[in-house]
Amino acid sequence: MTAEEITRAEVEVFRAVTAHRGPYGWTTNAAVSCGVAAVWRRVSAKTVSAKTAKLARVGVLECARVDPAFRYRVSAVPDVGYLARLCEAAEAFGAPLPAVPAGPAVGSAP
């Protein structure tokens, strides 16, 4: 598998981030793990952590590096190319993503 390939786990992690957002749109890996496990049981907490970090690195998610757990939300200005590939992959897996809302304006409290 290459770094450009999108896995089913990555799609499910993104789906969980968009579905399990708290105040200001932020969520933790723990909440994402619970959301993924409810739909697709084959994703470990370590995989969730790796996939949220990757989605933040490619510009689809924003990351707030806070203690005790990093927080993630959909970027206010996501990388539309990667987001389109993520949506195409979701369709290929037979689980299309709903319309993806952008996160709140940059600077909103985590």
TIMI-2910 file (N, C-alpha, C, CB; in pm, 1 decimal, decimal comma, always signed):
<rs>
+----------+----------+----------+----------+----------+----------+----------+----------+----------+----------+----------+----------+------+
!      n_x !      n_y !      n_z !     ca_x !     ca_y !     ca_z !      c_x !      c_y !      c_z !     cb_x !     cb_y !     cb_z ! resn !
+----------+----------+----------+----------+----------+----------+----------+----------+----------+----------+----------+----------+------+
!    +85,0 !   -118,5 !     +0,0 !     +0,0 !     +0,0 !     +0,0 !    +89,1 !   +124,3 !     +0,0 !    -96,4 !     +0,1 !   +123,1 !  Met !
!    +54,1 !   +220,5 !    -82,9 !   +131,1 !   +344,8 !    -88,7 !    +63,6 !   +452,3 !     -5,9 !   +147,9 !   +392,2 !   -233,9 !  Thr !
!   +136,2 !   +560,7 !    +14,5 !    +82,2 !   +671,2 !    +95,9 !    -36,1 !   +738,9 !    +27,3 !   +191,9 !   +775,1 !   +124,4 !  Ala !
!    -48,3 !   +723,9 !   -106,0 !   -157,0 !   +789,6 !   -177,5 !   -287,6 !   +712,9 !   -170,5 !   -118,9 !   +809,4 !   -320,5 !  Glu !
!   -282,1 !   +585,5 !   -134,1 !   -404,1 !   +506,1 !   -127,4 !   -487,1 !   +545,0 !     -6,2 !   -370,8 !   +356,9 !   -123,0 !  Glu !
!   -617,3 !   +541,3 !    -23,5 !   -709,6 !   +572,7 !    +85,5 !   -773,9 !   +442,8 !   +129,8 !   -817,9 !   +677,8 !    +41,9 !  Ile !
!   -765,5 !   +413,6 !   +257,6 !   -819,0 !   +289,2 !   +311,0 !   -962,0 !   +308,5 !   +361,9 !   -729,2 !   +236,8 !   +423,4 !  Thr !
!  -1028,5 !   +196,5 !   +381,2 !  -1163,8 !   +200,5 !   +438,4 !  -1158,4 !   +261,0 !   +579,0 !  -1226,6 !    +57,5 !   +442,7 !  Arg !
!  -1051,5 !   +228,4 !   +653,6 !  -1036,4 !   +283,3 !   +788,7 !  -1030,1 !   +435,6 !   +784,7 !   -910,1 !   +226,7 !   +856,2 !  Ala !
!   -958,0 !   +490,5 !   +688,3 !   -946,8 !   +636,4 !   +676,6 !  -1082,9 !   +700,0 !   +647,9 !   -846,9 !   +673,7 !   +565,5 !  Glu !
!  -1159,9 !   +636,6 !   +560,9 !  -1294,1 !   +686,0 !   +529,5 !  -1381,5 !   +683,8 !   +654,5 !  -1358,5 !   +601,4 !   +417,1 !  Val !
!  -1377,6 !   +574,3 !   +728,4 !  -1461,8 !   +562,2 !   +848,3 !  -1418,6 !   +658,8 !   +957,9 !  -1457,7 !   +419,1 !   +901,4 !  Glu !
!  -1288,8 !   +684,1 !   +969,9 !  -1240,7 !   +782,0 !  +1067,9 !  -1291,0 !   +920,4 !  +1030,4 !  -1085,9 !   +780,9 !  +1076,4 !  Val !
!  -1282,2 !   +956,8 !   +903,2 !  -1331,0 !  +1087,7 !   +860,5 !  -1480,6 !  +1099,7 !   +884,5 !  -1299,2 !  +1111,4 !   +712,5 !  Phe !
!  -1554,8 !   +993,6 !   +853,9 !  -1699,8 !   +993,9 !   +876,8 !  -1730,6 !  +1016,7 !  +1025,0 !  -1762,7 !   +860,6 !   +828,9 !  Arg !
!  -1654,8 !   +949,8 !  +1112,0 !  -1677,4 !   +963,7 !  +1256,3 !  -1642,4 !  +1104,6 !  +1305,2 !  -1594,6 !   +859,6 !  +1333,1 !  Ala !
!  -1537,4 !  +1164,6 !  +1250,4 !  -1502,0 !  +1302,1 !  +1289,6 !  -1615,0 !  +1397,4 !  +1251,5 !  -1368,6 !  +1346,6 !  +1222,3 !  Val !
!  -1672,3 !  +1380,4 !  +1134,5 !  -1780,5 !  +1470,5 !  +1092,3 !  -1909,3 !  +1445,3 !  +1170,2 !  -1807,1 !  +1454,6 !   +942,6 !  Thr !
!  -1928,7 !  +1322,0 !  +1218,1 !  -2053,1 !  +1288,1 !  +1288,7 !  -2047,7 !  +1314,5 !  +1438,5 !  -2086,2 !  +1143,7 !  +1265,9 !  Ala !
!  -1931,8 !  +1304,1 !  +1501,1 !  -1921,0 !  +1312,2 !  +1647,1 !  -1848,4 !  +1439,0 !  +1690,6 !  -1848,3 !  +1189,1 !  +1701,9 !  His !
!  -1899,9 !  +1550,1 !  +1646,7 !  -1835,9 !  +1676,9 !  +1682,0 !  -1901,7 !  +1737,3 !  +1804,1 !  -1841,8 !  +1775,5 !  +1564,9 !  Arg !
!  -1818,2 !  +1789,4 !  +1892,5 !  -1868,0 !  +1855,0 !  +2012,1 !  -1884,2 !  +2003,8 !  +1987,7 !  -1774,6 !  +1830,1 !  +2130,2 !  Gly !
!  -1886,5 !  +2082,5 !  +2095,6 !  -1894,0 !  +2227,7 !  +2081,0 !  -1777,5 !  +2279,2 !  +1995,7 !  -1893,4 !  +2295,9 !  +2219,7 !  Pro !
!  -1804,1 !  +2372,6 !  +1910,2 !  -1705,7 !  +2431,6 !  +1819,3 !  -1656,0 !  +2332,9 !  +1715,0 !  -1588,5 !  +2485,0 !  +1897,7 !  Tyr !
!  -1718,3 !  +2215,0 !  +1705,8 !  -1680,6 !  +2119,1 !  +1602,8 !  -1565,3 !  +2027,6 !  +1636,3 !  -1648,0 !  +2190,5 !  +1481,9 !  Gly !
!  -1508,5 !  +2035,8 !  +1756,3 !  -1391,1 !  +1956,0 !  +1793,0 !  -1430,6 !  +1819,4 !  +1848,7 !  -1306,4 !  +2031,1 !  +1895,5 !  Trp !
!  -1348,0 !  +1719,1 !  +1821,9 !  -1367,2 !  +1585,3 !  +1877,2 !  -1230,8 !  +1523,6 !  +1908,5 !  -1447,4 !  +1495,2 !  +1778,4 !  Thr !
!  -1230,1 !  +1420,4 !  +1989,1 !  -1105,7 !  +1352,5 !  +2026,9 !  -1095,7 !  +1217,4 !  +1956,6 !  -1097,9 !  +1333,9 !  +2180,3 !  Thr !
!   -976,2 !  +1158,8 !  +1959,1 !   -958,5 !  +1025,3 !  +1903,7 !  -1045,3 !   +923,1 !  +1976,0 !   -812,2 !   +984,0 !  +1911,2 !  Asn !
!  -1064,9 !   +940,5 !  +2106,5 !  -1147,9 !   +846,7 !  +2182,7 !  -1292,0 !   +848,1 !  +2131,3 !  -1144,6 !   +881,5 !  +2333,2 !  Ala !
!  -1345,8 !   +966,6 !  +2106,7 !  -1482,5 !   +977,2 !  +2053,6 !  -1490,0 !   +921,0 !  +1912,2 !  -1530,0 !  +1123,8 !  +2054,7 !  Ala !
!  -1386,7 !   +945,8 !  +1833,9 !  -1382,6 !   +892,6 !  +1697,8 !  -1376,9 !   +740,1 !  +1702,1 !  -1261,1 !   +949,6 !  +1620,1 !  Val !
!  -1296,7 !   +683,3 !  +1792,4 !  -1287,0 !   +537,1 !  +1805,7 !  -1423,0 !   +476,6 !  +1836,5 !  -1186,5 !   +499,0 !  +1915,8 !  Ser !
!  -1496,5 !   +539,5 !  +1926,3 !  -1631,0 !   +490,7 !  +1960,8 !  -1723,7 !   +498,9 !  +1840,0 !  -1689,8 !   +571,9 !  +2078,3 !  Cys !
!  -1715,2 !   +606,5 !  +1766,1 !  -1799,5 !   +623,6 !  +1648,3 !  -1767,7 !   +523,5 !  +1539,2 !  -1785,0 !   +762,9 !  +1594,3 !  Gly !
!  -1639,9 !   +495,7 !  +1517,9 !  -1600,2 !   +398,2 !  +1416,7 !  -1640,7 !   +258,3 !  +1460,3 !  -1448,5 !   +404,7 !  +1390,9 !  Val !
!  -1620,8 !   +226,1 !  +1586,9 !  -1653,8 !    +92,3 !  +1637,3 !  -1802,8 !    +63,5 !  +1625,7 !  -1609,5 !    +77,8 !  +1782,7 !  Ala !
!  -1886,0 !   +166,9 !  +1636,2 !  -2030,1 !   +147,2 !  +1626,1 !  -2071,0 !   +106,5 !  +1484,3 !  -2103,8 !   +274,7 !  +1667,7 !  Ala !
!  -1990,4 !   +145,7 !  +1384,3 !  -2024,5 !   +118,7 !  +1245,4 !  -1938,4 !     +7,3 !  +1185,4 !  -2009,6 !   +245,2 !  +1163,3 !  Val !
!  -1811,2 !    +11,4 !  +1217,0 !  -1715,2 !    -77,4 !  +1150,5 !  -1613,6 !   -121,1 !  +1254,2 !  -1645,0 !     -6,9 !  +1028,5 !  Trp !
!  -1623,4 !   -238,3 !  +1306,5 !  -1548,2 !   -282,0 !  +1424,2 !  -1400,3 !   -311,0 !  +1401,7 !  -1611,0 !   -402,4 !  +1478,1 !  Arg !
!  -1349,2 !   -298,9 !  +1281,3 !  -1212,2 !   -340,4 !  +1253,6 !  -1108,7 !   -229,2 !  +1262,8 !  -1206,0 !   -400,2 !  +1119,1 !  Arg !
!  -1131,1 !   -127,9 !  +1341,8 !  -1035,7 !    -17,9 !  +1353,2 !   -994,0 !     -2,6 !  +1498,7 !  -1096,3 !   +114,4 !  +1299,2 !  Val !
!   -863,2 !    -15,4 !  +1523,9 !   -811,6 !     -2,4 !  +1660,1 !   -789,9 !   +144,6 !  +1694,6 !   -680,1 !    -81,4 !  +1676,2 !  Ser !
!   -770,7 !   +171,7 !  +1822,0 !   -744,2 !   +309,7 !  +1867,4 !   -615,3 !   +362,2 !  +1804,9 !   -734,7 !   +315,9 !  +2022,4 !  Ala !
!   -516,3 !   +275,9 !  +1788,9 !   -389,1 !   +316,5 !  +1728,3 !   -410,4 !   +357,3 !  +1581,6 !   -285,0 !   +201,3 !  +1738,1 !  Lys !
!   -495,0 !   +283,7 !  +1510,6 !   -524,8 !   +316,9 !  +1371,2 !   -599,5 !   +449,0 !  +1362,9 !   -607,2 !   +205,2 !  +1304,9 !  Thr !
!   -694,3 !   +470,6 !  +1453,0 !   -768,4 !   +597,0 !  +1455,4 !   -672,1 !   +713,5 !  +1475,2 !   -875,5 !   +595,8 !  +1567,4 !  Val !
!   -580,1 !   +698,0 !  +1568,3 !   -481,5 !   +802,8 !  +1594,2 !   -396,1 !   +830,5 !  +1470,1 !   -391,8 !   +763,1 !  +1712,2 !  Ser !
!   -352,5 !   +725,8 !  +1403,2 !   -270,1 !   +742,0 !  +1282,5 !   -349,3 !   +808,2 !  +1169,6 !   -216,4 !   +605,6 !  +1235,8 !  Ala !
!   -475,4 !   +769,5 !  +1154,4 !   -556,4 !   +824,1 !  +1044,7 !   -596,3 !   +969,4 !  +1070,4 !   -682,0 !   +738,9 !  +1024,3 !  Lys !
!   -627,1 !  +1006,2 !  +1194,3 !   -659,4 !  +1146,8 !  +1221,4 !   -535,0 !  +1233,1 !  +1200,0 !   -713,9 !  +1164,4 !  +1366,5 !  Thr !
!   -419,0 !  +1181,9 !  +1240,0 !   -293,6 !  +1256,5 !  +1218,4 !   -268,1 !  +1274,5 !  +1068,4 !   -173,2 !  +1183,0 !  +1285,2 !  Ala !
!   -290,7 !  +1169,9 !   +989,4 !   -270,1 !  +1179,7 !   +844,5 !   -366,9 !  +1280,0 !   +783,0 !   -287,4 !  +1042,0 !   +777,9 !  Lys !
!   -494,9 !  +1273,5 !   +821,6 !   -593,2 !  +1366,3 !   +766,5 !   -560,9 !  +1510,5 !   +804,6 !   -733,5 !  +1329,5 !   +814,7 !  Leu !
!   -502,7 !  +1530,3 !   +921,7 !   -458,7 !  +1665,2 !   +960,5 !   -337,7 !  +1706,8 !   +877,5 !   -424,5 !  +1670,6 !  +1111,8 !  Ala !
!   -246,5 !  +1614,7 !   +855,0 !   -124,9 !  +1643,7 !   +778,4 !   -157,3 !  +1681,8 !   +633,8 !    -30,9 !  +1522,7 !   +780,5 !  Arg !
!   -258,1 !  +1617,3 !   +573,2 !   -292,4 !  +1648,0 !   +433,8 !   -387,7 !  +1766,3 !   +421,1 !   -354,1 !  +1526,6 !   +368,2 !  Val !
!   -434,2 !  +1822,0 !   +534,3 !   -512,6 !  +1944,7 !   +530,6 !   -664,0 !  +1927,8 !   +530,9 !   -475,2 !  +2020,0 !   +412,5 !  Gly !
!   -712,2 !  +1806,9 !   +556,8 !   -856,6 !  +1784,6 !   +561,2 !   -910,8 !  +1815,0 !   +700,8 !   -890,3 !  +1639,3 !   +520,9 !  Val !
!   -831,1 !  +1786,4 !   +802,8 !   -869,7 !  +1815,6 !   +941,2 !   -775,5 !  +1919,9 !  +1000,8 !   -868,4 !  +1686,4 !  +1027,0 !  Leu !
!   -826,6 !  +1991,7 !  +1100,4 !   -742,8 !  +2079,5 !  +1182,8 !   -714,2 !  +2005,1 !  +1311,7 !   -812,2 !  +2218,7 !  +1210,8 !  Glu !
!   -598,7 !  +2029,7 !  +1368,9 !   -560,7 !  +1962,9 !  +1493,1 !   -525,8 !  +2067,8 !  +1598,1 !   -441,2 !  +1866,2 !  +1470,1 !  Cys !
!   -587,5 !  +2054,9 !  +1715,8 !   -550,7 !  +2138,3 !  +1830,1 !   -469,5 !  +2049,8 !  +1923,2 !   -677,9 !  +2199,4 !  +1903,1 !  Ala !
!   -344,7 !  +2082,3 !  +1940,4 !   -255,1 !  +2001,6 !  +2024,2 !   -268,5 !  +2047,9 !  +2168,8 !   -106,3 !  +2012,9 !  +1975,7 !  Arg !
!   -368,0 !  +1992,1 !  +2237,4 !   -397,6 !  +2029,9 !  +2374,2 !   -384,8 !  +1907,7 !  +2465,0 !   -538,8 !  +2091,5 !  +2384,6 !  Val !
!   -372,6 !  +1932,2 !  +2594,8 !   -361,0 !  +1825,9 !  +2692,6 !   -497,6 !  +1805,5 !  +2757,2 !   -252,2 !  +1858,6 !  +2799,1 !  Asp !
!   -546,7 !  +1689,4 !  +2780,5 !   -482,0 !  +1559,7 !  +2775,6 !   -495,7 !  +1488,0 !  +2641,8 !   -537,0 !  +1473,9 !  +2882,6 !  Pro !
!   -571,1 !  +1537,5 !  +2546,9 !   -587,3 !  +1468,1 !  +2419,0 !   -601,0 !  +1569,3 !  +2305,7 !   -710,3 !  +1374,5 !  +2422,6 !  Ala !
!   -533,2 !  +1541,3 !  +2194,8 !   -547,7 !  +1627,6 !  +2078,1 !   -693,9 !  +1630,4 !  +2036,7 !   -458,0 !  +1579,2 !  +1960,9 !  Phe !
!   -736,3 !  +1742,0 !  +1977,7 !   -872,4 !  +1756,8 !  +1927,8 !   -865,3 !  +1776,4 !  +1775,7 !   -946,3 !  +1877,3 !  +1997,9 !  Arg !
!   -965,4 !  +1725,5 !  +1705,8 !   -970,3 !  +1735,3 !  +1559,6 !  -1105,9 !  +1787,3 !  +1515,7 !   -941,5 !  +1598,4 !  +1494,0 !  Tyr !
!  -1105,9 !  +1857,5 !  +1402,2 !  -1229,9 !  +1899,5 !  +1338,0 !  -1202,4 !  +1916,0 !  +1188,6 !  -1284,8 !  +2032,7 !  +1401,1 !  Arg !
!  -1310,1 !  +1921,7 !  +1111,1 !  -1296,0 !  +1943,1 !   +967,7 !  -1237,5 !  +2082,1 !   +947,2 !  -1433,2 !  +1927,1 !   +893,1 !  Val !
!  -1139,0 !  +2090,9 !   +860,8 !  -1072,9 !  +2218,6 !   +834,8 !  -1170,4 !  +2319,4 !   +774,8 !   -953,3 !  +2198,8 !   +741,1 !  Ser !
!  -1152,8 !  +2445,2 !   +812,3 !  -1235,7 !  +2551,9 !   +756,2 !  -1207,8 !  +2567,4 !   +606,2 !  -1209,8 !  +2685,8 !   +830,3 !  Ala !
!  -1086,1 !  +2534,7 !   +565,6 !  -1046,7 !  +2540,5 !   +425,2 !   -977,2 !  +2407,7 !   +392,3 !   -952,3 !  +2664,8 !   +396,1 !  Val !
!  -1056,3 !  +2300,6 !   +374,3 !   -993,9 !  +2170,1 !   +351,3 !   -929,3 !  +2160,3 !   +213,8 !  -1096,6 !  +2059,8 !   +367,1 !  Pro !
!   -835,3 !  +2069,7 !   +200,8 !   -773,2 !  +2038,7 !    +71,7 !   -881,7 !  +1971,8 !    -13,1 !   -644,2 !  +1945,0 !    +88,0 !  Asp !
!   -939,4 !  +2046,0 !   -106,9 !  -1053,8 !  +1995,5 !   -182,7 !  -1017,5 !  +1876,4 !   -270,5 !  -1111,6 !  +2105,8 !   -268,2 !  Val !
!   -894,8 !  +1871,5 !   -317,5 !   -852,5 !  +1758,2 !   -399,5 !   -853,0 !  +1629,1 !   -319,9 !   -714,0 !  +1782,9 !   -456,8 !  Gly !
!   -795,4 !  +1633,6 !   -200,5 !   -790,2 !  +1513,3 !   -117,2 !   -930,9 !  +1479,1 !    -66,7 !   -692,4 !  +1533,3 !     +2,5 !  Tyr !
!  -1008,5 !  +1579,8 !    -34,9 !  -1145,8 !  +1557,2 !    +11,0 !  -1228,2 !  +1489,6 !    -98,8 !  -1211,8 !  +1691,0 !    +53,2 !  Leu !
!  -1208,4 !  +1530,4 !   -223,5 !  -1278,4 !  +1467,4 !   -336,0 !  -1236,1 !  +1321,8 !   -349,4 !  -1250,6 !  +1543,6 !   -467,5 !  Ala !
!  -1106,1 !  +1294,0 !   -334,4 !  -1057,8 !  +1155,6 !   -340,2 !  -1116,2 !  +1072,9 !   -226,5 !   -904,3 !  +1151,7 !   -334,7 !  Arg !
!  -1128,0 !  +1133,0 !   -109,0 !  -1185,5 !  +1064,2 !     +6,3 !  -1332,1 !  +1028,7 !    -20,7 !  -1173,5 !  +1151,8 !   +133,4 !  Leu !
!  -1407,2 !  +1121,6 !    -79,4 !  -1547,4 !  +1096,9 !   -113,3 !  -1559,9 !   +988,8 !   -220,8 !  -1614,5 !  +1226,6 !   -161,0 !  Cys !
!  -1470,3 !   +990,2 !   -320,3 !  -1471,2 !   +887,1 !   -424,0 !  -1440,7 !   +750,1 !   -364,4 !  -1369,5 !   +920,8 !   -534,1 !  Glu !
!  -1344,9 !   +744,9 !   -272,7 !  -1310,9 !   +618,6 !   -207,4 !  -1429,3 !   +566,7 !   -126,9 !  -1188,1 !   +635,9 !   -116,6 !  Ala !
!  -1498,6 !   +655,5 !    -57,8 !  -1615,6 !   +615,3 !    +20,7 !  -1722,2 !   +554,9 !    -69,9 !  -1673,2 !   +735,7 !    +98,1 !  Ala !
!  -1744,3 !   +615,5 !   -184,6 !  -1840,6 !   +560,3 !   -280,3 !  -1795,6 !   +424,1 !   -330,5 !  -1859,8 !   +655,8 !   -398,5 !  Glu !
!  -1665,9 !   +409,7 !   -357,7 !  -1612,7 !   +281,5 !   -404,5 !  -1630,1 !   +172,5 !   -299,1 !  -1464,6 !   +295,6 !   -441,3 !  Ala !
!  -1623,3 !   +208,6 !   -171,5 !  -1644,2 !   +113,0 !    -63,0 !  -1792,7 !    +87,4 !    -37,6 !  -1577,9 !   +163,2 !    +64,5 !  Phe !
!  -1880,4 !   +157,7 !   -109,3 !  -2023,5 !   +137,8 !    -93,5 !  -2083,7 !   +211,1 !    +24,6 !  -2051,7 !     -5,9 !    -80,3 !  Gly !
!  -2013,9 !   +312,7 !    +72,7 !  -2061,4 !   +389,3 !   +188,1 !  -2035,1 !   +537,8 !   +164,4 !  -1992,2 !   +341,3 !   +319,3 !  Ala !
!  -2110,8 !   +601,6 !    +72,2 !  -2085,3 !   +742,7 !    +40,5 !  -2091,9 !   +832,0 !   +164,5 !  -2185,7 !   +791,7 !    -63,3 !  Pro !
!  -2008,9 !   +933,3 !   +164,4 !  -2008,2 !  +1030,7 !   +273,9 !  -2121,0 !  +1131,1 !   +254,1 !  -1871,4 !  +1103,8 !   +282,4 !  Leu !
!  -2182,8 !  +1177,2 !   +363,5 !  -2281,7 !  +1284,6 !   +350,0 !  -2210,0 !  +1414,6 !   +313,9 !  -2364,3 !  +1301,9 !   +481,6 !  Pro !
!  -2284,7 !  +1516,9 !   +284,2 !  -2223,9 !  +1647,0 !   +256,3 !  -2133,6 !  +1684,3 !   +372,6 !  -2332,6 !  +1756,6 !   +232,8 !  Ala !
!  -2012,1 !  +1726,9 !   +341,3 !  -1912,7 !  +1754,5 !   +444,0 !  -1913,6 !  +1902,3 !   +479,0 !  -1772,9 !  +1711,1 !   +397,7 !  Val !
!  -1955,3 !  +1936,1 !   +601,5 !  -1953,9 !  +2075,9 !   +642,4 !  -1811,9 !  +2119,2 !   +677,1 !  -2047,9 !  +2098,3 !   +762,3 !  Pro !
!  -1776,8 !  +2240,2 !   +642,5 !  -1646,7 !  +2293,7 !   +683,8 !  -1651,4 !  +2324,4 !   +831,7 !  -1609,0 !  +2420,8 !   +602,5 !  Ala !
!  -1535,3 !  +2325,2 !   +893,3 !  -1527,4 !  +2357,6 !  +1035,2 !  -1553,9 !  +2503,9 !  +1059,3 !  -1392,2 !  +2319,8 !  +1091,1 !  Gly !
!  -1566,0 !  +2545,2 !  +1185,6 !  -1585,4 !  +2685,9 !  +1217,6 !  -1465,6 !  +2768,8 !  +1171,9 !  -1608,3 !  +2703,8 !  +1368,2 !  Pro !
!  -1481,6 !  +2897,2 !  +1176,1 !  -1373,5 !  +2986,2 !  +1135,6 !  -1248,8 !  +2959,8 !  +1219,7 !  -1416,8 !  +3133,4 !  +1148,3 !  Ala !
!  -1135,0 !  +2974,0 !  +1158,3 !  -1008,8 !  +2953,1 !  +1228,9 !  -1001,2 !  +3050,2 !  +1347,0 !   -886,8 !  +2972,4 !  +1132,8 !  Val !
!   -959,4 !  +3001,0 !  +1459,4 !   -949,9 !  +3085,6 !  +1577,6 !  -1059,5 !  +3058,4 !  +1678,3 !   -953,6 !  +3229,5 !  +1537,9 !  Gly !
!  -1157,4 !  +2974,1 !  +1642,6 !  -1263,2 !  +2939,0 !  +1738,1 !  -1203,1 !  +2854,7 !  +1849,2 !  -1380,0 !  +2862,9 !  +1668,0 !  Ser !
!  -1255,1 !  +2868,4 !  +1967,1 !  -1200,5 !  +2798,9 !  +2084,0 !  -1213,7 !  +2647,8 !  +2069,3 !  -1271,2 !  +2845,4 !  +2211,9 !  Ala !
!  -1109,9 !  +2569,3 !  +2110,1 !  -1120,4 !  +2423,4 !  +2106,3 !  -1202,1 !  +2372,1 !  +2222,7 !   -982,1 !  +2359,2 !  +2107,6 !  Pro !
+----------+----------+----------+----------+----------+----------+----------+----------+----------+----------+----------+----------+------+
</rs>
